[in-house]
Amino acid sequence: MTEISLRHLHAFRVVAATGGIRRSSLELFRASSAVTRSVATLEEALGVQLFERKGSGMLPTAAGEVVRLRAGRIDAELQAIRDDALRAQEKHGRKVGSIEALLNERRLQAATLLAEVHHMPTVAQAMGSSQSAVSQAVSRLEDMLGQPLFLRTAHGMLPTDAGRRWIERFGRVLAELRHIPEDVAALAGVVRGTVTIGALPLARTRLLPLAITSVLQRHPQLQVSSLESPYGELTAALLSGRIDFIVGALRQAPGEAFSVRALFRDKAALVARAGHPLARRKRLSIADLQGYPWVLSRPGAPLRESLGQFFHTQGIAPPTPTVETGDLALLRGLLISSDMLTVLSAHQLHYEVATSQLAVLPFDMPGLERSIGVMTRKGTQLAPGARALLDEMEAISARWDGESMR
């Protein structure tokens, strides 16, 4: 399958909106033959017919309809970029060009990559292009938008304020473009493509492995990519379309651009090695915990903050950890090899508890419940693969019936 051209896709959308080649050619200021070639090239790239040609006009097929929806969102993003540039034009007086310069996926890719790596030779290598070609692509965008997208600094090429806003939209355009072949394939019952997940710690141990395994058994052409970056980086990637959704312990959505949906409730537990002296007790009091070393997440982590609040409500100062770490492997090793205590979701240590390496101690901590769920970008249409994976996570969570995993 050849690459999909933004220029051909734009022509297709106008044909779908006007219902014919002649009317669309007038709107596009292109010859009818050129518009016809654009539609034919797009159909060839996708391997499907996008229109029914009738005497009354051209009507989108089922495949044409799913492509039209993505094309509409792409045009809306590009138009929003141009409108933003036009507003800035009134302030800076720099002429803004037509939207045609944005209808080039290679230019958008070059700017998006440069915003990520800040180094033009690296972008050129990643794109299989020359450095001069990348520079020309970025310059063409800057000429059209009337403002620089990047500044040269000691730390490399960094986006300007306007550049950050627009490149975020470039990323969403490229994501929509990437999903079009997946939408078309799904009409034939084939779920393929790549699902990219922002995976927070509470989803990595059991929920995601179970869901991914089940989905791949049904859809072997699907691929899954998991990113384990800090929360702030994941939300930025979600906003720009680089990832499909974030799954893990829910926090308040950072702004109106996101929506969150709970899957199940999870409760933190006091955990130690299976042979720990406290593991033999049937019930523990807070006084029983005195004198034991602790390994905890770093200050500022949501669970660390909740634990501190719990101890304060008991009138006792929170424990001072001997070790602070966000690394689950290190925490697991410390617990198994010492008398250290931790407070963590038993879900994250499910297999160690199931194999009797670690034990959940009989100590109740009200207020340490959390919702595990999914964050998506508002207005997004998940690709079929991402939708299938999300559906599977919801089905698994429903079977657990909101209980923490044992």
C-alpha positions as YAML, in Angstrom:
chain: A
units: angstrom
residues:
- id: 1
  name: MET
  ca: [0.00, 0.00, 0.00]
- id: 2
  name: THR
  ca: [1.43, 3.39, -1.02]
- id: 3
  name: GLU
  ca: [1.45, 6.40, 1.26]
- id: 4
  name: ILE
  ca: [-1.66, 8.53, 1.48]
- id: 5
  name: SER
  ca: [-1.21, 12.09, 0.29]
- id: 6
  name: LEU
  ca: [-2.79, 14.95, 2.22]
- id: 7
  name: ARG
  ca: [-3.30, 16.76, -1.07]
- id: 8
  name: HIS
  ca: [-5.25, 13.84, -2.56]
- id: 9
  name: LEU
  ca: [-7.21, 13.44, 0.68]
- id: 10
  name: HIS
  ca: [-8.17, 17.13, 0.65]
- id: 11
  name: ALA
  ca: [-9.43, 16.83, -2.92]
- id: 12
  name: PHE
  ca: [-11.42, 13.72, -1.96]
- id: 13
  name: ARG
  ca: [-13.09, 15.55, 0.92]
- id: 14
  name: VAL
  ca: [-14.16, 18.44, -1.29]
- id: 15
  name: VAL
  ca: [-15.57, 16.01, -3.89]
- id: 16
  name: ALA
  ca: [-17.50, 14.23, -1.12]
- id: 17
  name: ALA
  ca: [-18.82, 17.56, 0.15]
- id: 18
  name: THR
  ca: [-19.84, 18.95, -3.26]
- id: 19
  name: GLY
  ca: [-20.99, 15.65, -4.78]
- id: 20
  name: GLY
  ca: [-19.09, 15.95, -8.03]
- id: 21
  name: ILE
  ca: [-15.78, 16.54, -9.79]
- id: 22
  name: ARG
  ca: [-16.77, 19.69, -11.67]
- id: 23
  name: ARG
  ca: [-18.13, 21.49, -8.60]
- id: 24
  name: SER
  ca: [-15.13, 20.46, -6.52]
- id: 25
  name: SER
  ca: [-12.68, 21.64, -9.19]
- id: 26
  name: LEU
  ca: [-14.17, 25.12, -8.97]
- id: 27
  name: GLU
  ca: [-13.73, 25.16, -5.19]
- id: 28
  name: LEU
  ca: [-10.21, 23.75, -5.37]
- id: 29
  name: PHE
  ca: [-9.12, 25.94, -8.32]
- id: 30
  name: ARG
  ca: [-7.83, 22.81, -10.02]
- id: 31
  name: ALA
  ca: [-8.64, 21.22, -13.34]
- id: 32
  name: SER
  ca: [-11.31, 18.52, -13.27]
- id: 33
  name: SER
  ca: [-8.79, 16.02, -14.64]
- id: 34
  name: ALA
  ca: [-6.40, 16.79, -11.75]
- id: 35
  name: VAL
  ca: [-9.18, 16.27, -9.19]
- id: 36
  name: THR
  ca: [-10.16, 13.00, -10.87]
- id: 37
  name: ARG
  ca: [-6.54, 11.81, -10.71]
- id: 38
  name: SER
  ca: [-6.33, 12.71, -7.00]
- id: 39
  name: VAL
  ca: [-9.40, 10.62, -6.18]
- id: 40
  name: ALA
  ca: [-8.21, 7.72, -8.34]
- id: 41
  name: THR
  ca: [-4.75, 7.81, -6.72]
- id: 42
  name: LEU
  ca: [-6.28, 7.77, -3.25]
- id: 43
  name: GLU
  ca: [-8.52, 4.82, -4.18]
- id: 44
  name: GLU
  ca: [-5.50, 2.97, -5.54]
- id: 45
  name: ALA
  ca: [-3.49, 3.66, -2.38]
- id: 46
  name: LEU
  ca: [-6.29, 2.31, -0.16]
- id: 47
  name: GLY
  ca: [-7.29, -0.52, -2.51]
- id: 48
  name: VAL
  ca: [-11.00, 0.34, -2.34]
- id: 49
  name: GLN
  ca: [-13.61, 2.31, -4.24]
- id: 50
  name: LEU
  ca: [-14.48, 5.51, -2.41]
- id: 51
  name: PHE
  ca: [-17.37, 6.75, -4.55]
- id: 52
  name: GLU
  ca: [-20.38, 5.41, -6.36]
- id: 53
  name: ARG
  ca: [-20.49, 7.28, -9.66]
- id: 54
  name: LYS
  ca: [-24.12, 8.07, -10.50]
- id: 55
  name: GLY
  ca: [-25.88, 10.47, -12.80]
- id: 56
  name: SER
  ca: [-26.93, 12.57, -9.84]
- id: 57
  name: GLY
  ca: [-23.38, 12.87, -8.57]
- id: 58
  name: MET
  ca: [-20.71, 11.02, -6.61]
- id: 59
  name: LEU
  ca: [-21.80, 9.38, -3.36]
- id: 60
  name: PRO
  ca: [-19.28, 8.02, -0.83]
- id: 61
  name: THR
  ca: [-19.22, 4.26, -0.41]
- id: 62
  name: ALA
  ca: [-18.94, 2.73, 3.08]
- id: 63
  name: ALA
  ca: [-15.16, 3.03, 2.75]
- id: 64
  name: GLY
  ca: [-15.54, 6.56, 1.44]
- id: 65
  name: GLU
  ca: [-17.59, 7.50, 4.47]
- id: 66
  name: VAL
  ca: [-14.98, 6.37, 6.99]
- id: 67
  name: VAL
  ca: [-12.27, 8.17, 4.99]
- id: 68
  name: ARG
  ca: [-14.45, 11.28, 4.83]
- id: 69
  name: LEU
  ca: [-14.70, 11.42, 8.62]
- id: 70
  name: ARG
  ca: [-10.92, 11.33, 9.05]
- id: 71
  name: ALA
  ca: [-10.40, 13.79, 6.18]
- id: 72
  name: GLY
  ca: [-12.84, 16.21, 7.80]
- id: 73
  name: ARG
  ca: [-10.92, 16.17, 11.07]
- id: 74
  name: ILE
  ca: [-7.64, 16.68, 9.22]
- id: 75
  name: ASP
  ca: [-8.98, 19.68, 7.33]
- id: 76
  name: ALA
  ca: [-10.37, 21.12, 10.56]
- id: 77
  name: GLU
  ca: [-6.96, 20.85, 12.25]
- id: 78
  name: LEU
  ca: [-5.17, 22.47, 9.30]
- id: 79
  name: GLN
  ca: [-7.75, 25.23, 9.05]
- id: 80
  name: ALA
  ca: [-7.38, 25.93, 12.78]
- id: 81
  name: ILE
  ca: [-3.62, 26.32, 12.27]
- id: 82
  name: ARG
  ca: [-4.14, 28.79, 9.43]
- id: 83
  name: ASP
  ca: [-6.77, 30.72, 11.38]
- id: 84
  name: ASP
  ca: [-4.34, 31.01, 14.30]
- id: 85
  name: ALA
  ca: [-1.65, 32.26, 11.92]
- id: 86
  name: LEU
  ca: [-4.06, 34.81, 10.45]
- id: 87
  name: ARG
  ca: [-4.80, 36.19, 13.90]
- id: 88
  name: ALA
  ca: [-1.07, 36.54, 14.49]
- id: 89
  name: GLN
  ca: [-0.72, 38.24, 11.11]
- id: 90
  name: GLU
  ca: [-2.72, 41.19, 12.40]
- id: 91
  name: LYS
  ca: [-0.12, 41.61, 15.15]
- id: 92
  name: HIS
  ca: [3.09, 40.88, 13.22]
- id: 93
  name: GLY
  ca: [2.05, 42.01, 9.76]
- id: 94
  name: ARG
  ca: [3.57, 38.93, 8.09]
- id: 95
  name: LYS
  ca: [1.55, 37.55, 5.21]
- id: 96
  name: VAL
  ca: [-0.01, 34.14, 5.69]
- id: 97
  name: GLY
  ca: [-0.28, 31.89, 2.64]
- id: 98
  name: SER
  ca: [-2.98, 29.48, 1.51]
- id: 99
  name: ILE
  ca: [-3.61, 26.16, 3.19]
- id: 100
  name: GLU
  ca: [-1.98, 24.37, 0.24]
- id: 101
  name: ALA
  ca: [1.47, 24.52, 1.84]
- id: 102
  name: LEU
  ca: [0.16, 22.49, 4.79]
- id: 103
  name: LEU
  ca: [-1.11, 19.71, 2.51]
- id: 104
  name: ASN
  ca: [2.25, 17.94, 2.55]
- id: 105
  name: GLU
  ca: [2.72, 15.14, 5.02]
- id: 106
  name: ARG
  ca: [6.52, 15.13, 4.66]
- id: 107
  name: ARG
  ca: [6.70, 18.75, 5.78]
- id: 108
  name: LEU
  ca: [4.53, 18.05, 8.80]
- id: 109
  name: GLN
  ca: [6.62, 14.97, 9.64]
- id: 110
  name: ALA
  ca: [9.84, 16.97, 9.44]
- id: 111
  name: ALA
  ca: [8.55, 19.67, 11.79]
- id: 112
  name: THR
  ca: [7.09, 17.13, 14.22]
- id: 113
  name: LEU
  ca: [10.32, 15.12, 14.41]
- id: 114
  name: LEU
  ca: [12.43, 18.25, 14.79]
- id: 115
  name: ALA
  ca: [10.30, 19.36, 17.73]
- id: 116
  name: GLU
  ca: [11.00, 16.00, 19.35]
- id: 117
  name: VAL
  ca: [14.75, 15.58, 18.75]
- id: 118
  name: HIS
  ca: [15.83, 19.24, 18.24]
- id: 119
  name: HIS
  ca: [18.53, 18.17, 15.76]
- id: 120
  name: MET
  ca: [18.08, 18.54, 12.01]
- id: 121
  name: PRO
  ca: [20.63, 15.89, 10.89]
- id: 122
  name: THR
  ca: [18.87, 13.33, 13.09]
- id: 123
  name: VAL
  ca: [15.54, 14.22, 11.47]
- id: 124
  name: ALA
  ca: [17.07, 13.88, 8.00]
- id: 125
  name: GLN
  ca: [18.45, 10.45, 8.87]
- id: 126
  name: ALA
  ca: [15.14, 9.27, 10.34]
- id: 127
  name: MET
  ca: [13.25, 10.41, 7.24]
- id: 128
  name: GLY
  ca: [15.79, 9.07, 4.75]
- id: 129
  name: SER
  ca: [16.27, 12.58, 3.43]
- id: 130
  name: SER
  ca: [18.95, 15.25, 3.22]
- id: 131
  name: GLN
  ca: [19.43, 17.96, 5.81]
- id: 132
  name: SER
  ca: [18.78, 20.62, 3.16]
- id: 133
  name: ALA
  ca: [15.47, 18.96, 2.26]
- id: 134
  name: VAL
  ca: [14.38, 19.01, 5.90]
- id: 135
  name: SER
  ca: [15.43, 22.64, 6.22]
- id: 136
  name: GLN
  ca: [13.47, 23.55, 3.09]
- id: 137
  name: ALA
  ca: [10.39, 21.68, 4.37]
- id: 138
  name: VAL
  ca: [10.41, 23.62, 7.64]
- id: 139
  name: SER
  ca: [11.12, 26.90, 5.86]
- id: 140
  name: ARG
  ca: [8.19, 26.35, 3.52]
- id: 141
  name: LEU
  ca: [5.88, 25.91, 6.51]
- id: 142
  name: GLU
  ca: [7.29, 29.00, 8.18]
- id: 143
  name: ASP
  ca: [6.83, 31.04, 4.99]
- id: 144
  name: MET
  ca: [3.20, 29.95, 4.72]
- id: 145
  name: LEU
  ca: [2.43, 30.58, 8.40]
- id: 146
  name: GLY
  ca: [4.27, 33.90, 8.57]
- id: 147
  name: GLN
  ca: [6.19, 33.00, 11.72]
- id: 148
  name: PRO
  ca: [9.22, 30.91, 12.67]
- id: 149
  name: LEU
  ca: [8.44, 27.47, 14.04]
- id: 150
  name: PHE
  ca: [11.87, 26.99, 15.65]
- id: 151
  name: LEU
  ca: [14.65, 28.92, 17.32]
- id: 152
  name: ARG
  ca: [18.32, 27.93, 17.14]
- id: 153
  name: THR
  ca: [19.68, 27.58, 20.68]
- id: 154
  name: ALA
  ca: [22.60, 25.97, 22.48]
- id: 155
  name: HIS
  ca: [20.24, 23.04, 23.14]
- id: 156
  name: GLY
  ca: [19.32, 22.61, 19.48]
- id: 157
  name: MET
  ca: [16.29, 23.63, 17.46]
- id: 158
  name: LEU
  ca: [13.52, 24.42, 19.94]
- id: 159
  name: PRO
  ca: [9.91, 25.25, 18.97]
- id: 160
  name: THR
  ca: [8.63, 28.78, 19.41]
- id: 161
  name: ASP
  ca: [5.41, 29.29, 21.33]
- id: 162
  name: ALA
  ca: [3.43, 29.34, 18.07]
- id: 163
  name: GLY
  ca: [5.47, 26.40, 16.81]
- id: 164
  name: ARG
  ca: [4.49, 24.29, 19.81]
- id: 165
  name: ARG
  ca: [0.80, 24.99, 19.24]
- id: 166
  name: TRP
  ca: [0.92, 24.24, 15.55]
- id: 167
  name: ILE
  ca: [3.20, 21.21, 15.73]
- id: 168
  name: GLU
  ca: [0.84, 19.67, 18.27]
- id: 169
  name: ARG
  ca: [-1.85, 19.91, 15.60]
- id: 170
  name: PHE
  ca: [0.56, 18.58, 12.95]
- id: 171
  name: GLY
  ca: [0.89, 15.48, 15.12]
- id: 172
  name: ARG
  ca: [-2.88, 15.02, 15.26]
- id: 173
  name: VAL
  ca: [-3.11, 15.38, 11.49]
- id: 174
  name: LEU
  ca: [-0.46, 12.69, 10.99]
- id: 175
  name: ALA
  ca: [-2.26, 10.41, 13.47]
- id: 176
  name: GLU
  ca: [-5.55, 10.77, 11.57]
- id: 177
  name: LEU
  ca: [-3.72, 10.05, 8.31]
- id: 178
  name: ARG
  ca: [-2.10, 6.97, 9.82]
- id: 179
  name: HIS
  ca: [-5.45, 5.56, 10.94]
- id: 180
  name: ILE
  ca: [-7.22, 5.79, 7.56]
- id: 181
  name: PRO
  ca: [-5.92, 2.47, 6.13]
- id: 182
  name: GLU
  ca: [-6.75, 0.81, 9.46]
- id: 183
  name: ASP
  ca: [-10.35, 2.08, 9.27]
- id: 184
  name: VAL
  ca: [-10.71, 0.79, 5.71]
- id: 185
  name: ALA
  ca: [-9.24, -2.62, 6.58]
- id: 186
  name: ALA
  ca: [-11.66, -2.94, 9.52]
- id: 187
  name: LEU
  ca: [-14.60, -2.73, 7.08]
- id: 188
  name: ALA
  ca: [-13.36, -6.04, 5.69]
- id: 189
  name: GLY
  ca: [-13.06, -7.51, 9.19]
- id: 190
  name: VAL
  ca: [-9.28, -7.08, 9.43]
- id: 191
  name: VAL
  ca: [-7.95, -5.24, 12.49]
- id: 192
  name: ARG
  ca: [-4.38, -4.14, 11.95]
- id: 193
  name: GLY
  ca: [-2.01, -1.24, 12.53]
- id: 194
  name: THR
  ca: [-0.18, -0.18, 15.69]
- id: 195
  name: VAL
  ca: [-1.81, 0.72, 19.00]
- id: 196
  name: THR
  ca: [0.39, 2.99, 21.12]
- id: 197
  name: ILE
  ca: [-0.42, 3.05, 24.84]
- id: 198
  name: GLY
  ca: [0.75, 5.35, 27.57]
- id: 199
  name: ALA
  ca: [1.16, 2.77, 30.34]
- id: 200
  name: LEU
  ca: [1.16, 3.95, 33.94]
- id: 201
  name: PRO
  ca: [2.45, 1.54, 36.61]
- id: 202
  name: LEU
  ca: [-0.87, 0.18, 37.90]
- id: 203
  name: ALA
  ca: [-1.83, -1.17, 34.47]
- id: 204
  name: ARG
  ca: [1.42, -2.86, 33.54]
- id: 205
  name: THR
  ca: [1.42, -5.94, 35.75]
- id: 206
  name: ARG
  ca: [-1.80, -7.70, 34.83]
- id: 207
  name: LEU
  ca: [-4.48, -5.63, 33.11]
- id: 208
  name: LEU
  ca: [-2.47, -4.72, 30.01]
- id: 209
  name: PRO
  ca: [-0.76, -8.13, 29.57]
- id: 210
  name: LEU
  ca: [-4.11, -9.94, 29.80]
- id: 211
  name: ALA
  ca: [-5.85, -7.51, 27.43]
- id: 212
  name: ILE
  ca: [-3.01, -7.42, 24.89]
- id: 213
  name: THR
  ca: [-2.66, -11.21, 24.81]
- id: 214
  name: SER
  ca: [-6.39, -11.69, 24.25]
- id: 215
  name: VAL
  ca: [-6.63, -9.05, 21.51]
- id: 216
  name: LEU
  ca: [-3.58, -10.33, 19.62]
- id: 217
  name: GLN
  ca: [-5.02, -13.83, 19.61]
- id: 218
  name: ARG
  ca: [-8.07, -12.49, 17.78]
- id: 219
  name: HIS
  ca: [-6.22, -9.94, 15.64]
- id: 220
  name: PRO
  ca: [-2.74, -11.28, 14.81]
- id: 221
  name: GLN
  ca: [-2.01, -8.45, 12.35]
- id: 222
  name: LEU
  ca: [-2.23, -5.89, 15.15]
- id: 223
  name: GLN
  ca: [0.89, -4.51, 16.86]
- id: 224
  name: VAL
  ca: [1.08, -2.86, 20.27]
- id: 225
  name: SER
  ca: [3.61, -0.33, 21.49]
- id: 226
  name: SER
  ca: [3.82, 0.70, 25.14]
- id: 227
  name: LEU
  ca: [5.36, 3.93, 26.44]
- id: 228
  name: GLU
  ca: [6.32, 4.22, 30.11]
- id: 229
  name: SER
  ca: [7.24, 7.91, 30.25]
- id: 230
  name: PRO
  ca: [6.39, 10.29, 33.13]
- id: 231
  name: TYR
  ca: [2.76, 11.34, 33.35]
- id: 232
  name: GLY
  ca: [3.33, 14.83, 31.95]
- id: 233
  name: GLU
  ca: [5.11, 13.49, 28.88]
- id: 234
  name: LEU
  ca: [2.34, 10.97, 28.28]
- id: 235
  name: THR
  ca: [-0.39, 13.61, 28.37]
- id: 236
  name: ALA
  ca: [1.58, 15.73, 25.89]
- id: 237
  name: ALA
  ca: [1.93, 12.70, 23.61]
- id: 238
  name: LEU
  ca: [-1.79, 12.00, 23.92]
- id: 239
  name: LEU
  ca: [-2.63, 15.57, 22.98]
- id: 240
  name: SER
  ca: [-0.45, 15.43, 19.87]
- id: 241
  name: GLY
  ca: [-1.77, 12.06, 18.71]
- id: 242
  name: ARG
  ca: [1.46, 10.11, 19.27]
- id: 243
  name: ILE
  ca: [-0.33, 7.75, 21.64]
- id: 244
  name: ASP
  ca: [-3.91, 6.47, 21.51]
- id: 245
  name: PHE
  ca: [-4.76, 6.48, 25.22]
- id: 246
  name: ILE
  ca: [-3.26, 6.40, 28.71]
- id: 247
  name: VAL
  ca: [-4.17, 3.63, 31.13]
- id: 248
  name: GLY
  ca: [-3.43, 3.45, 34.85]
- id: 249
  name: ALA
  ca: [-4.31, 5.19, 38.10]
- id: 250
  name: LEU
  ca: [-6.57, 8.10, 37.18]
- id: 251
  name: ARG
  ca: [-5.71, 11.64, 38.11]
- id: 252
  name: GLN
  ca: [-7.76, 14.72, 37.52]
- id: 253
  name: ALA
  ca: [-7.79, 15.34, 33.77]
- id: 254
  name: PRO
  ca: [-5.24, 18.10, 33.02]
- id: 255
  name: GLY
  ca: [-7.54, 20.44, 31.13]
- id: 256
  name: GLU
  ca: [-10.66, 20.28, 29.01]
- id: 257
  name: ALA
  ca: [-8.90, 18.53, 26.13]
- id: 258
  name: PHE
  ca: [-9.04, 15.15, 27.87]
- id: 259
  name: SER
  ca: [-11.69, 12.78, 29.14]
- id: 260
  name: VAL
  ca: [-11.23, 10.02, 31.72]
- id: 261
  name: ARG
  ca: [-13.18, 6.84, 32.30]
- id: 262
  name: ALA
  ca: [-12.83, 4.50, 35.27]
- id: 263
  name: LEU
  ca: [-12.36, 0.77, 34.72]
- id: 264
  name: PHE
  ca: [-12.17, -0.57, 38.29]
- id: 265
  name: ARG
  ca: [-11.30, 0.42, 41.85]
- id: 266
  name: ASP
  ca: [-7.99, -0.52, 43.37]
- id: 267
  name: LYS
  ca: [-6.82, -0.27, 46.98]
- id: 268
  name: ALA
  ca: [-3.27, 0.07, 48.23]
- id: 269
  name: ALA
  ca: [-1.99, -2.56, 50.64]
- id: 270
  name: LEU
  ca: [0.79, -2.98, 53.18]
- id: 271
  name: VAL
  ca: [3.24, -5.46, 51.63]
- id: 272
  name: ALA
  ca: [6.30, -7.31, 52.93]
- id: 273
  name: ARG
  ca: [8.15, -10.55, 52.28]
- id: 274
  name: ALA
  ca: [6.19, -13.71, 53.00]
- id: 275
  name: GLY
  ca: [8.42, -14.65, 55.99]
- id: 276
  name: HIS
  ca: [8.28, -11.19, 57.53]
- id: 277
  name: PRO
  ca: [7.68, -11.15, 61.33]
- id: 278
  name: LEU
  ca: [4.46, -9.18, 60.82]
- id: 279
  name: ALA
  ca: [3.13, -11.69, 58.29]
- id: 280
  name: ARG
  ca: [2.34, -14.13, 61.10]
- id: 281
  name: ARG
  ca: [-0.09, -11.71, 62.78]
- id: 282
  name: LYS
  ca: [-3.85, -11.93, 62.19]
- id: 283
  name: ARG
  ca: [-4.32, -8.19, 62.71]
- id: 284
  name: LEU
  ca: [-1.89, -5.28, 62.87]
- id: 285
  name: SER
  ca: [-2.08, -1.94, 64.57]
- id: 286
  name: ILE
  ca: [-0.20, 1.13, 63.49]
- id: 287
  name: ALA
  ca: [2.08, 0.72, 66.51]
- id: 288
  name: ASP
  ca: [3.18, -2.69, 65.21]
- id: 289
  name: LEU
  ca: [4.81, -0.99, 62.21]
- id: 290
  name: GLN
  ca: [7.25, 1.01, 64.30]
- id: 291
  name: GLY
  ca: [10.92, 0.10, 63.97]
- id: 292
  name: TYR
  ca: [10.76, -1.48, 60.51]
- id: 293
  name: PRO
  ca: [12.49, 0.11, 57.50]
- id: 294
  name: TRP
  ca: [10.39, 1.35, 54.59]
- id: 295
  name: VAL
  ca: [10.82, 1.54, 50.82]
- id: 296
  name: LEU
  ca: [8.45, 4.06, 49.23]
- id: 297
  name: SER
  ca: [7.90, 6.04, 46.08]
- id: 298
  name: ARG
  ca: [9.41, 9.50, 45.85]
- id: 299
  name: PRO
  ca: [7.82, 12.59, 47.44]
- id: 300
  name: GLY
  ca: [5.09, 14.04, 45.27]
- id: 301
  name: ALA
  ca: [3.94, 10.68, 43.92]
- id: 302
  name: PRO
  ca: [0.15, 10.34, 44.41]
- id: 303
  name: LEU
  ca: [0.37, 7.21, 46.57]
- id: 304
  name: ARG
  ca: [3.12, 8.72, 48.74]
- id: 305
  name: GLU
  ca: [0.94, 11.76, 49.33]
- id: 306
  name: SER
  ca: [-2.08, 9.60, 50.21]
- id: 307
  name: LEU
  ca: [0.01, 7.52, 52.62]
- id: 308
  name: GLY
  ca: [1.21, 10.68, 54.34]
- id: 309
  name: GLN
  ca: [-2.38, 11.86, 54.76]
- id: 310
  name: PHE
  ca: [-3.38, 8.50, 56.22]
- id: 311
  name: PHE
  ca: [-0.68, 8.65, 58.91]
- id: 312
  name: HIS
  ca: [-1.54, 12.26, 59.73]
- id: 313
  name: THR
  ca: [-5.20, 11.29, 60.28]
- id: 314
  name: GLN
  ca: [-3.93, 8.68, 62.76]
- id: 315
  name: GLY
  ca: [-2.02, 11.39, 64.61]
- id: 316
  name: ILE
  ca: [1.35, 9.88, 63.68]
- id: 317
  name: ALA
  ca: [4.13, 11.23, 61.50]
- id: 318
  name: PRO
  ca: [4.50, 9.37, 58.19]
- id: 319
  name: PRO
  ca: [7.37, 6.87, 58.01]
- id: 320
  name: THR
  ca: [10.69, 8.15, 56.72]
- id: 321
  name: PRO
  ca: [11.73, 5.70, 54.02]
- id: 322
  name: THR
  ca: [15.15, 4.10, 54.05]
- id: 323
  name: VAL
  ca: [14.89, 3.83, 50.26]
- id: 324
  name: GLU
  ca: [12.93, 5.97, 47.82]
- id: 325
  name: THR
  ca: [12.40, 4.55, 44.35]
- id: 326
  name: GLY
  ca: [9.95, 4.47, 41.50]
- id: 327
  name: ASP
  ca: [11.48, 1.31, 40.09]
- id: 328
  name: LEU
  ca: [9.26, -1.73, 40.68]
- id: 329
  name: ALA
  ca: [12.08, -4.24, 40.14]
- id: 330
  name: LEU
  ca: [14.26, -2.59, 42.78]
- id: 331
  name: LEU
  ca: [11.35, -2.36, 45.21]
- id: 332
  name: ARG
  ca: [10.51, -6.02, 44.68]
- id: 333
  name: GLY
  ca: [14.11, -7.08, 45.30]
- id: 334
  name: LEU
  ca: [14.38, -5.03, 48.47]
- id: 335
  name: LEU
  ca: [11.15, -6.45, 49.89]
- id: 336
  name: ILE
  ca: [12.06, -10.06, 49.16]
- id: 337
  name: SER
  ca: [15.57, -9.76, 50.63]
- id: 338
  name: SER
  ca: [14.83, -7.72, 53.78]
- id: 339
  name: ASP
  ca: [12.28, -6.82, 56.43]
- id: 340
  name: MET
  ca: [11.32, -3.62, 54.61]
- id: 341
  name: LEU
  ca: [7.69, -2.58, 54.33]
- id: 342
  name: THR
  ca: [5.96, -0.77, 51.51]
- id: 343
  name: VAL
  ca: [2.50, 0.46, 50.62]
- id: 344
  name: LEU
  ca: [1.59, -0.36, 47.05]
- id: 345
  name: SER
  ca: [-1.25, -1.77, 45.04]
- id: 346
  name: ALA
  ca: [-1.25, -5.53, 45.49]
- id: 347
  name: HIS
  ca: [-2.13, -5.52, 41.80]
- id: 348
  name: GLN
  ca: [1.39, -4.37, 40.97]
- id: 349
  name: LEU
  ca: [2.88, -7.26, 42.94]
- id: 350
  name: HIS
  ca: [0.21, -9.80, 41.96]
- id: 351
  name: TYR
  ca: [2.57, -12.54, 40.81]
- id: 352
  name: GLU
  ca: [4.94, -12.20, 43.77]
- id: 353
  name: VAL
  ca: [1.98, -12.52, 46.16]
- id: 354
  name: ALA
  ca: [0.51, -15.42, 44.18]
- id: 355
  name: THR
  ca: [3.82, -17.33, 44.36]
- id: 356
  name: SER
  ca: [4.22, -16.57, 48.10]
- id: 357
  name: GLN
  ca: [7.33, -14.44, 47.69]
- id: 358
  name: LEU
  ca: [5.49, -11.45, 49.13]
- id: 359
  name: ALA
  ca: [2.49, -11.12, 51.43]
- id: 360
  name: VAL
  ca: [-0.29, -8.58, 51.88]
- id: 361
  name: LEU
  ca: [-0.31, -7.78, 55.59]
- id: 362
  name: PRO
  ca: [-3.58, -7.52, 57.58]
- id: 363
  name: PHE
  ca: [-3.58, -3.75, 58.00]
- id: 364
  name: ASP
  ca: [-6.49, -1.61, 56.84]
- id: 365
  name: MET
  ca: [-5.76, 1.82, 55.37]
- id: 366
  name: PRO
  ca: [-8.99, 3.66, 54.55]
- id: 367
  name: GLY
  ca: [-8.63, 6.46, 52.03]
- id: 368
  name: LEU
  ca: [-6.02, 4.74, 49.88]
- id: 369
  name: GLU
  ca: [-8.49, 3.58, 47.23]
- id: 370
  name: ARG
  ca: [-7.86, 4.67, 43.65]
- id: 371
  name: SER
  ca: [-9.65, 4.41, 40.32]
- id: 372
  name: ILE
  ca: [-7.85, 2.63, 37.52]
- id: 373
  name: GLY
  ca: [-8.98, 3.77, 34.11]
- id: 374
  name: VAL
  ca: [-8.32, 5.26, 30.71]
- id: 375
  name: MET
  ca: [-7.63, 8.79, 29.53]
- id: 376
  name: THR
  ca: [-8.36, 9.78, 25.93]
- id: 377
  name: ARG
  ca: [-8.32, 13.05, 24.02]
- id: 378
  name: LYS
  ca: [-11.76, 14.56, 23.59]
- id: 379
  name: GLY
  ca: [-13.05, 14.46, 20.05]
- id: 380
  name: THR
  ca: [-10.70, 11.70, 18.97]
- id: 381
  name: GLN
  ca: [-11.88, 8.65, 17.04]
- id: 382
  name: LEU
  ca: [-9.91, 5.63, 18.15]
- id: 383
  name: ALA
  ca: [-8.55, 3.41, 15.41]
- id: 384
  name: PRO
  ca: [-10.09, -0.09, 15.27]
- id: 385
  name: GLY
  ca: [-7.10, -1.69, 17.00]
- id: 386
  name: ALA
  ca: [-7.13, 0.80, 19.86]
- id: 387
  name: ARG
  ca: [-10.89, 0.37, 20.21]
- id: 388
  name: ALA
  ca: [-10.51, -3.42, 20.34]
- id: 389
  name: LEU
  ca: [-7.86, -3.19, 23.07]
- id: 390
  name: LEU
  ca: [-9.90, -0.74, 25.09]
- id: 391
  name: ASP
  ca: [-12.99, -2.96, 24.79]
- id: 392
  name: GLU
  ca: [-10.96, -5.92, 26.07]
- id: 393
  name: MET
  ca: [-9.72, -3.95, 29.08]
- id: 394
  name: GLU
  ca: [-13.29, -2.97, 29.88]
- id: 395
  name: ALA
  ca: [-14.41, -6.60, 29.62]
- id: 396
  name: ILE
  ca: [-11.64, -7.76, 31.97]
- id: 397
  name: SER
  ca: [-12.44, -5.01, 34.44]
- id: 398
  name: ALA
  ca: [-16.12, -5.93, 34.37]
- id: 399
  name: ARG
  ca: [-15.21, -9.52, 35.28]
- id: 400
  name: TRP
  ca: [-13.22, -8.27, 38.21]
- id: 401
  name: ASP
  ca: [-16.37, -6.36, 39.17]
- id: 402
  name: GLY
  ca: [-14.50, -3.39, 40.55]
- id: 403
  name: GLU
  ca: [-12.52, -5.43, 43.07]
- id: 404
  name: SER
  ca: [-8.76, -5.17, 43.42]
- id: 405
  name: MET
  ca: [-6.95, -8.17, 41.98]
- id: 406
  name: ARG
  ca: [-5.82, -10.95, 44.21]
...
